[in-house]
Amino acid sequence: MDNFIASLAGKSIYISSGATYDFIDSGSTSLTRFSSIDGAKTIDLNSLRQSVKNGDTVASSFANLMQAATGAKVLTSKGVVTGLEFSASVPGLPENNTKIGGVKGDLSHYNLDFTKSLGHANISNWPQYLDNKGFRVYCATCNNQWFNLEFINGLDTLQNRPKSGGNGNDIHAIIIDVSKVTDVSSLVKAIYEQGTKAFDKINHNLNLAMDAKKGILTVYDARMSNLKTLYGPYYQEKGAKIANGILDNVVLRNRKIEVKRLYIQDTAKSSLNIKIDIPNITLSNIFGFIPSDDAMQQYTVLTRENREHLLGKAQKNGVLDDAVLYLTDANELIGAQINHLMSSRKNIITAAHENTTSSLATIKDANMAREMTAYVKNNILAQAAQAMLTHANQDSETSRKLLFS
């Protein structure tokens, strides 16, 4: 059945007296799960799987599906399905102009072969290797609209960032959590599952399909038209653009702050904990290391050189400017850590509540089971006692009759 569906999905038949029927497979993750011909009626081959599971043959399952979809007549011989019969435009005429032919649509798409690019790489820690990498996908007909798919090793490491776009650009950042990626197949699956949800939410023409076993991710345009002919000079040739460095027009500035990391163990697993970065704000951190013997010399304003060193000059920050920036970044980092702790606190409270509720339900179930067991036992004992008493009474009555008869 799977071989039959694979050979037919993505193809179509055209009946000149009727319509075009496009075969799709909604059970697939590849392009064959979508219709590729505008205006065609779709026939979902996925329903055949259940029909065959129920005991039907492949031929009879397909014939019944076609009959329901097109109105064709199922031909049989000795109870075996042999074919389908479609009505001609002029029934009864041997020479009619009805034609049945095969057609095949093709969605605008291109494949990203991660097996080819990463399959032979010596990667021991995939999440760490992929962290902050990614690729860029452009709209096929709008050169200022694109989507950055960015890999992040755990969403808890994602810093708040301003919204992309502006300056006439329409940019979307799609975050892909790769913390559970272990190989090419799981990477493709992570991009497909998280990227599909993001594209659905954005509601754009682009979307994703995949063949996880082969390590291939497909980017396609859902518009069932010849985009090159339709849009002319606005059409962009297919091909992924690899994001190198800045992922969009938002510039991320790395904070050069010395921190001490604090680990809060909130679970029984050593790998699951809360990481808090506490910035160092000593004078040596704020102003940079200053030798004690000439500290006063560096902070005097008696010479032009010292004043420029302290206050700065055109296109160059002074010591005080850098100190203010350091403290500002440290303050932002502390604020981010507070938000992180508040979010973790809510998660811990929710988890504790769920665990308590689950434990309480288990205890109640156990108590109910114990009470039901005691009830059944007492019921059996009562019935047994009643039966024994009845039997004893019958024996006494029998003895009395024998004595006095």
C-alpha positions in Angstrom: 0.0 0.0 0.0 2.8 2.5 0.9 4.6 1.8 -2.4 1.4 2.3 -4.3 0.6 5.6 -2.5 4.2 6.8 -3.1 4.0 6.1 -6.8 0.7 8.0 -7.2 0.9 10.9 -4.7 1.8 14.1 -6.4 0.3 13.1 -9.8 -3.0 13.9 -11.3 -5.5 12.8 -14.0 -7.4 15.0 -16.3 -10.8 13.9 -17.7 -12.0 16.2 -20.5 -15.6 15.5 -19.7 -15.2 16.1 -16.0 -12.4 17.7 -14.1 -8.8 17.4 -12.9 -8.1 15.2 -9.9 -5.0 15.7 -7.9 -3.7 12.8 -5.7 -2.3 13.9 -2.4 -1.1 12.0 0.7 -2.0 13.8 3.9 -0.1 11.2 5.9 3.2 12.3 4.4 5.5 15.2 5.4 6.8 15.8 1.9 5.3 18.0 -0.9 2.9 15.2 -1.9 0.7 16.1 1.1 -0.3 19.3 -0.8 -2.2 19.9 -4.0 0.0 21.4 -6.8 -2.6 22.2 -9.5 -4.8 25.3 -9.1 -8.5 24.4 -9.2 -8.0 20.6 -9.1 -10.1 18.4 -6.9 -8.0 16.5 -4.4 -8.2 12.8 -3.7 -6.5 11.9 -0.4 -4.8 8.6 -0.7 -4.1 8.4 3.1 -7.6 7.0 3.6 -6.5 3.8 1.7 -4.3 2.8 4.6 -7.2 2.4 7.0 -9.2 0.6 4.3 -6.5 -2.0 3.8 -6.0 -2.4 7.6 -9.7 -3.3 7.7 -9.1 -6.1 5.3 -9.8 -4.7 1.8 -7.3 -5.2 -1.1 -5.3 -2.3 -2.5 -7.3 -2.5 -5.8 -10.7 -2.5 -4.2 -9.8 0.3 -1.7 -8.5 2.5 -4.6 -11.5 1.7 -6.8 -14.0 2.6 -4.1 -12.1 5.8 -3.3 -12.2 6.8 -7.0 -15.9 5.9 -7.3 -16.7 8.2 -4.4 -14.6 11.1 -5.7 -15.3 10.9 -9.5 -18.5 8.9 -9.9 -16.6 6.3 -12.0 -18.0 2.8 -12.2 -16.1 -0.1 -10.5 -15.5 -3.0 -12.9 -15.3 -6.5 -11.4 -14.8 -10.0 -12.7 -15.7 -13.0 -10.4 -15.7 -10.7 -7.4 -12.2 -9.2 -8.2 -11.8 -5.5 -9.1 -10.4 -5.2 -12.6 -10.7 -1.5 -13.4 -12.7 1.7 -13.5 -15.1 3.0 -16.2 -15.6 6.7 -16.7 -18.6 8.1 -18.5 -18.0 9.7 -22.0 -19.2 13.1 -22.9 -21.5 11.5 -25.5 -22.5 8.0 -24.1 -23.0 5.2 -26.6 -20.9 6.9 -29.3 -17.8 4.9 -30.1 -16.2 8.0 -31.6 -16.3 10.7 -28.9 -13.9 13.5 -27.8 -13.5 12.4 -24.2 -9.9 12.1 -23.2 -8.2 10.9 -20.0 -4.6 11.8 -19.4 -2.0 12.2 -16.7 -0.8 15.6 -15.6 1.6 16.7 -13.0 1.8 20.0 -11.2 4.9 21.4 -9.5 5.0 23.8 -6.6 7.8 26.3 -6.6 10.3 24.8 -4.1 13.9 24.0 -3.4 15.5 21.4 -1.2 18.1 21.9 1.6 20.2 18.7 1.9 21.5 18.7 5.5 23.0 15.3 5.0 25.2 16.6 2.3 26.3 19.6 4.3 26.5 18.2 7.8 26.2 14.4 7.5 30.0 13.9 7.3 30.9 16.5 9.9 32.5 15.3 13.1 30.0 16.9 15.6 30.1 15.6 19.1 27.7 18.1 20.6 25.0 19.1 18.1 23.2 21.8 20.1 26.4 23.6 20.9 27.6 23.4 17.3 24.3 24.7 15.9 23.8 27.5 18.5 23.4 30.9 16.9 23.7 29.5 13.4 20.9 29.4 10.9 19.8 30.1 7.4 17.7 32.7 5.5 14.7 32.2 3.2 13.5 34.9 0.8 10.0 35.4 -0.5 9.9 34.4 -4.2 8.3 37.6 -5.4 9.3 40.3 -2.9 13.0 41.1 -2.5 12.6 43.0 0.8 10.8 40.2 2.6 12.7 37.3 4.2 12.7 34.9 7.1 15.6 34.1 9.3 15.5 30.7 10.9 17.9 30.9 13.9 19.1 27.9 15.9 19.1 28.4 19.7 20.5 25.8 22.2 17.6 26.0 24.6 15.0 28.8 24.6 16.0 29.8 28.1 19.3 31.3 26.6 17.3 33.5 24.2 17.7 37.2 25.1 15.0 39.7 24.5 15.5 41.5 21.2 13.7 44.3 19.4 11.3 43.6 16.6 12.9 43.0 13.2 12.0 45.1 10.2 11.9 48.8 9.4 13.6 50.8 6.6 11.2 49.2 4.1 12.2 45.6 5.0 9.7 43.0 6.1 11.8 40.6 8.2 10.7 37.7 10.5 12.9 35.8 12.9 11.9 32.2 13.4 13.6 30.6 16.4 14.3 26.9 16.3 15.2 25.2 19.6 17.9 22.7 18.8 18.7 21.6 22.4 17.4 18.1 21.7 19.1 17.6 18.2 21.4 14.6 18.0 21.8 14.1 14.3 20.8 15.3 10.8 17.4 13.7 10.9 16.4 15.2 14.3 17.7 18.6 13.1 15.4 18.5 10.0 12.5 17.3 12.1 13.0 20.2 14.6 13.1 22.8 11.8 10.1 21.3 10.1 7.9 21.0 13.3 8.8 24.4 14.8 9.2 26.2 11.5 5.8 25.0 10.2 4.0 26.4 13.2 5.8 29.7 12.8 5.0 30.0 9.1 1.4 29.1 9.7 1.2 31.9 12.3 2.9 34.4 10.0 0.4 33.3 7.3 2.8 33.7 4.3 2.9 31.8 1.1 6.1 30.0 2.2 6.1 26.8 4.2 8.1 23.6 4.8 8.1 19.9 4.0 10.6 17.3 4.8 12.1 13.8 4.3 13.7 13.4 7.7 15.3 10.0 6.9 17.2 11.5 4.0 17.9 14.7 5.9 16.2 16.9 3.3 14.1 20.0 4.2 11.9 21.4 1.4 11.0 25.1 1.3 8.0 25.7 -1.0 5.6 28.4 -2.2 2.0 27.4 -1.8 0.8 29.5 -4.8 -0.1 27.0 -7.5 1.1 29.2 -10.4 4.1 29.7 -12.6 5.6 32.5 -10.5 8.3 33.4 -13.0 5.7 34.0 -15.7 3.2 35.7 -13.4 5.6 38.1 -11.6 8.2 38.7 -14.3 11.0 40.9 -13.1 9.9 40.6 -9.5 10.5 36.9 -9.4 13.5 35.8 -7.5 15.4 32.6 -8.5 15.2 29.8 -6.1 18.0 29.1 -3.6 18.5 29.4 0.1 20.6 32.3 1.4 22.9 31.3 4.3 22.8 33.8 7.2 26.3 34.8 8.0 26.8 37.1 11.0 23.9 39.5 11.4 20.6 37.6 11.0 18.6 40.7 10.3 18.7 44.5 10.5 18.7 44.4 14.3 22.3 44.6 15.6 22.9 42.5 18.7 25.6 44.0 20.9 27.4 41.4 23.1 27.7 42.6 26.7 31.4 42.4 27.9 30.5 42.0 31.5 32.5 39.9 34.0 30.0 37.7 35.8 29.9 35.0 38.3 27.5 32.1 37.5 25.2 30.8 40.2 23.5 27.4 39.7 20.2 26.8 41.5 19.4 23.1 41.6 15.6 22.9 41.5 15.2 19.3 40.3 16.6 15.9 41.0 18.5 15.8 37.7 22.0 17.4 37.7 21.6 18.6 34.1 18.4 20.5 34.9 19.0 23.7 36.9 18.6 27.4 36.8 21.7 29.5 35.7 22.0 33.0 37.1 24.7 35.4 36.0 25.7 37.9 38.7 27.7 40.8 37.3 30.9 42.0 39.0 30.7 45.8 39.7 33.9 46.5 41.5 35.9 49.6 40.5 38.4 47.5 38.7 35.6 46.0 36.6 33.8 49.3 35.9 36.9 51.3 35.0 39.2 48.6 33.9 42.3 47.5 35.8 44.3 50.5 37.1 47.7 50.0 38.8 47.6 51.5 42.3 50.8 53.5 41.9 49.5 55.8 39.2 45.7 55.6 39.9 45.5 59.3 40.8 47.4 60.3 37.7 44.9 58.6 35.4 41.9 60.4 37.1 43.3 63.9 37.0 42.1 66.5 34.6 45.1 68.7 34.7 46.3 67.9 31.2 44.5 67.6 27.9 45.6 64.0 27.5 44.2 63.0 30.9 41.0 64.9 30.2 40.5 63.1 26.9 41.3 59.8 28.5 38.7 60.4 31.2 36.0 62.2 29.3 36.7 61.0 25.8 36.9 62.8 22.5 35.2 62.7 19.0 34.5 59.1 17.9 36.0 57.6 21.0 34.6 57.0 24.5 36.4 58.0 27.6 36.9 56.0 30.8 33.7 57.5 32.3 31.7 56.6 29.1 32.8 53.0 29.3 32.0 52.9 33.0 28.5 54.2 32.4 27.9 51.6 29.6 29.2 48.9 31.8 26.9 49.8 34.7 24.0 50.1 32.2 24.6 46.7 30.8 25.0 45.2 34.2 21.7 46.8 35.2 20.0 45.3 32.1 21.5 41.9 32.9 20.3 42.0 36.5 16.8 42.9 35.2 16.9 40.0 32.7 18.0 37.6 35.5 15.1 38.8 37.7 12.6 38.1 34.9 14.3 34.7 34.4 13.9 33.9 38.1 10.3 35.0 38.2 9.5 32.8 35.2 11.3 29.8 36.7 9.4 30.4 40.0 6.1 30.2 38.1 7.2 27.1 36.4 8.3 25.5 39.7 5.0 26.4 41.4 3.0 25.0 38.4 5.0 21.8 38.4 4.7 21.4 42.2 0.9 21.9 41.9 0.6 19.4 39.1 2.7 16.9 41.0 0.7 17.4 44.1 -2.6 17.0 42.2 -1.3 13.9 40.5 -0.1 12.4 43.8 -3.4 13.2 45.5 -5.3 11.5 42.6 -3.1 8.4 42.9 -3.7 8.3 46.7 -7.5 8.7 46.1 -7.4 5.9 43.5 -5.4 3.7 46.0 -7.9 4.4 48.8 -10.8 3.7 46.5 -9.2 0.4 45.4 -8.6 -0.6 49.1 -12.2 0.2 50.1 -13.6 -1.7 47.1 -11.4 -4.7 48.0 -12.6 -4.6 51.6 -16.2 -4.2 50.4 -15.9 -7.2 48.0 -14.2 -9.3 50.7 -16.9 -8.5 53.3 -19.6 -9.2 50.8 -18.1 -12.6 49.9 -17.8 -13.5 53.6 -21.4 -12.4 54.3 -22.7 -14.4 51.3 -20.5 -17.4 52.4 -21.9 -17.2 56.0 -25.4 -17.0 54.7 -24.9 -20.0 52.5 -23.3 -22.0 55.3 -26.2 -21.1 57.7 -28.8 -22.1 55.0 -27.0 -25.4 54.5 -26.8 -26.1 58.2 -30.6 -25.4 58.6 -31.3 -27.8 55.7 -29.2 -30.5 57.4 -31.1 -30.1 60.7 -34.5 -30.2 59.0 -33.5 -33.4 57.1 -32.3 -35.1 60.4 -35.6 -34.1 62.1 -37.7 -35.6 59.3 -35.7 -38.9 59.5 -36.2 -39.1 63.3 -39.9 -38.5 63.4 -41.0 -40.1 60.2 
